[in-house]
Amino acid sequence: MAPNTPPLRRGWTTGSCATAAAKAAWLMLNGHSVPACVNITLPAGQQVGFTIARTGGTPDAPFAEVIKDAGDDPDITHGALIRATVKTLPTGCGIVFQAGPGVGTVTRPGLPIAVGEPAINPTPRAMIRAALTEANAGICPDAEVSISVENGEKLAERTLNSRLGILGGLSILGTTGIVVPFSCSAWIESIHRGVDVARAEGLTHLAGSTGNVSEKGVQKFYNLPDSALIEMGDFAGGLLKYLRKHPVPCITISGGIAKMTKLGQGFMDLHSKRGPADMRQLAELVLAHNGKPDLADTIARSPTVAEAFLHASQQGFPLGDLIARSALQTVKEVLQPAPIQADVLVFDRAGNLVGQA
């Protein structure tokens, strides 16, 4: 970060926003004036305030809304309107959660929420229970809490929810209540949940891919069902380390030439911001496998892996297979000691298989 660049601003999870909205709606249900701002307690104990954007409903079912502020994180729910509607239930019911418009419903096992339940994760549920209990003189109330997200079903099309079996909208997420800019924790969490769902379905062969092209390629190559596909993106480490503790019989890692080169060089985060591939190391790999010195020299001076691969292809040198082998070595090292069979497929940008190990 440049010396004069201000620090990135943190934001709030959908779980925090839903909690604030639910507390405001509960206060309204119990005859309090419409609050302009409510305070909630985050899981770590911090007290934070949320502005209430809008209220409405009926005396028996009021709602309150909070606008999601993700800070400087590129979160697709930034600016979304999170609504909570609260109703009184008969004594002994406790707090019951419902999925309003824009919030999904769980349809597959393996997630932390049971099948048939609204996709409101455990921590947001606990936060809402705590907030309503605090607002009810320390007694957990009997209430129905319905959470909605404006345009949530449309926003969910840009997430992995449908593959995880969460249908009809977004999930209400968050483990700390805070969004850390560019932490990518939500993506890694979705990788873990994808593995959980696949394991719960009894799938024995999963495929982690860096992008859409390699995902389509590996699915076609092995004829895998959608639920076996884990969109790991740049987070190879997030997938492999989770599999080490939650193993499956077989994992295929598929990706583009450059990202698989970086995986073979030991990168666990394959994003360009973590650094470029080491072209000299790639050249040494070529020499170690009987590549011509002039090709190795050309590769060492190439600005990108794509250009290096082009030079190798022109000489008929199987660089793709070498990249796949080196990536597979990294994969096996990270997975140890889990007894997982692994392989690596390398695809070019047109979806052609150019390397396999």
Secondary structure, DSSP 8 states (H G I E B T S, - for coil): --TT------EE-HHHHHHHHHHHHHHHHTT----SEEEEE-TTS-EEEEE--EEEEETTEEEEEEE---TTS--TTTT-EEEEEEEE--TT--EEEEE-TEE-EE-STTSSS-TTSBSB-HHHHHHHHHHHHHHTTTS---EEEEEEETTHHHHHTTSSHHHHTEESEE-B--SSSEE-TT--HHHHHHHHHHHHHHHHTT--EEEEESSHHHHHHHHHHHT--GGGEEE-TTBHHHHHHHHHHS--SEEEEEEEHHHHHHHHTT-SB-SGGG----HHHHHHHHHHTT--HHHHHHHHH-SSHHHHHHHHHHTT--HHHHHHHHHHHHHHHHHTTS--EEEEEEE-TTS-EEEE-
